[in-house]
Amino acid sequence: MMASTLSPLRDLELAQLHGHGLRRLGLSRSELIDCPAEHYRETRRWAAAIHACEARVDGMIWVSRQHDTSLALILFGDRVERDRLAVVEPPLPLAWGPGLNRVQQAAEASAIQVIM
């Protein structure tokens, strides 16, 4: 597994699935983001509907379920080509070295035990 930082080379249009964006869809956070795994089928349906909408959004953005001070996003691969993303930080392996240190620090901050 790897992590890297990318930056888009153009402004992106993202469906906002937090705050007013959720309210405009008539949804609550508990219905779309904080739902249990057995509701993921409905979540995938919402993603497909957003992808199919006339607005032609590039992806979706929401408040992370696991780290609610961060935003999470998905870009639609058929709308944002790889060559339209600049590499800011190259891929970093997460299984050893500095990458593993980052994983372990995040796990410790969240009281998660990493078993290798």
Stockholm file with secondary structure:
# STOCKHOLM 1.0

chainA/1-116         MMASTLSPLRDLELAQLHGHGLRRLGLSRSELIDCPAEHYRETRRWAAAIHACEARVDGMIWVSRQHDTSLALILFGDRVERDRLAVVEPPLPLAWGPGLNRVQQAAEASAIQVIM
#=GR chainA/1-116 SS CEEEEEEESSCCCEEECSTHHHHHTTCCHHHHTSCCGGGHHHHHHHHHHHHHSTTCCSEEEEECSSCTTSEEEEECTTTSCGGGEEEEEEEEESSSHHHHHHHHHHHHHTTCCCCC
#=GC SS_cons         CEEEEEEESSCCCEEECSTHHHHHTTCCHHHHTSCCGGGHHHHHHHHHHHHHSTTCCSEEEEECSSCTTSEEEEECTTTSCGGGEEEEEEEEESSSHHHHHHHHHHHHHTTCCCCC
//
